[in-house]
Amino acid sequence: MKLNRVCLEASGKLVEAVADWLLARVRDTAEGAKSLGHLMVVVPTAQAGRNLRFTLAKKAAEKGRGGILPPRVVQPFHLVVPADR
């Protein structure tokens, strides 16, 4: 798996900029569903993850995209692998 880091500059709310960036990367699955499942987003807190998913759903509905499978949203500790593994 290839990891890329993306830094966004936002003049308004960062969550809005992230949601817009994500919506530009929606893919269709083999079953025809709209998905962001190919992406992982690292957020500082669980609440930030909930806010992102809520904003993403709201913006998708406003743009007439309907339901979208969300990206994997994790906190930074998910990226740390203990030495004994």
C-alpha positions as CSV (number, residue, x, y, z in Angstrom):
1,M,0.0,0.0,0.0
2,K,1.3,3.4,-1.0
3,L,0.8,6.2,1.5
4,N,0.7,9.8,0.5
5,R,0.4,12.8,2.7
6,V,-1.7,15.7,1.6
7,C,-1.7,19.1,3.3
8,L,-4.6,21.4,2.6
9,E,-4.8,25.2,3.1
10,A,-8.2,26.3,4.1
11,S,-9.4,29.9,4.3
12,G,-12.6,28.7,6.1
13,K,-13.3,25.6,8.2
14,L,-10.7,22.9,7.6
15,V,-13.4,20.2,7.8
16,E,-15.2,21.8,4.8
17,A,-11.9,21.9,2.8
18,V,-11.2,18.2,3.6
19,A,-14.8,17.1,2.7
20,D,-14.5,19.0,-0.7
21,W,-11.1,17.4,-1.4
22,L,-12.5,13.9,-0.6
23,L,-15.6,14.4,-2.7
24,A,-13.4,15.1,-5.7
25,R,-11.9,11.6,-5.3
26,V,-15.0,9.5,-5.2
27,R,-14.7,6.2,-7.1
28,D,-17.3,3.8,-8.4
29,T,-17.0,0.3,-7.0
30,A,-17.6,-2.8,-9.2
31,E,-21.1,-3.0,-7.7
32,G,-21.8,0.6,-8.8
33,A,-21.6,2.2,-5.3
34,K,-19.9,5.5,-4.8
35,S,-17.0,5.0,-2.4
36,L,-14.1,6.7,-0.7
37,G,-13.0,3.3,0.8
38,H,-9.7,3.5,-1.0
39,L,-8.6,6.4,1.2
40,M,-7.6,6.7,4.9
41,V,-7.9,10.0,6.7
42,V,-6.0,10.6,10.0
43,V,-7.9,12.9,12.4
44,P,-6.7,14.0,15.9
45,T,-9.8,12.9,17.8
46,A,-12.9,10.6,17.5
47,Q,-15.1,13.7,17.5
48,A,-13.1,15.2,14.6
49,G,-13.8,11.9,12.7
50,R,-17.5,12.2,13.4
51,N,-17.6,15.8,12.3
52,L,-15.8,14.9,9.0
53,R,-18.2,12.1,8.2
54,F,-21.2,14.3,9.0
55,T,-19.8,17.1,6.8
56,L,-19.0,14.7,4.0
57,A,-22.6,13.3,4.1
58,K,-24.1,16.8,4.2
59,K,-22.0,18.0,1.2
60,A,-22.6,14.9,-0.8
61,A,-26.4,15.3,-0.3
62,E,-26.2,19.0,-1.3
63,K,-24.4,18.1,-4.5
64,G,-27.0,15.4,-5.3
65,R,-24.5,12.5,-5.0
66,G,-26.6,10.5,-2.6
67,G,-25.0,8.0,-0.3
68,I,-21.2,7.6,-0.4
69,L,-19.2,4.9,1.4
70,P,-16.9,6.9,3.7
71,P,-13.1,6.7,3.8
72,R,-11.4,4.9,6.7
73,V,-11.1,7.5,9.4
74,V,-8.5,6.7,12.1
75,Q,-6.6,8.5,14.9
76,P,-2.8,8.8,14.9
77,F,-2.3,5.9,17.3
78,H,-3.5,3.5,14.6
79,L,-0.4,4.3,12.6
80,V,2.0,3.1,15.4
81,V,2.9,-0.5,15.3
82,P,4.4,-1.9,18.6
83,A,7.9,-3.3,18.3
84,D,6.8,-6.8,19.3
85,R,4.5,-7.2,16.2
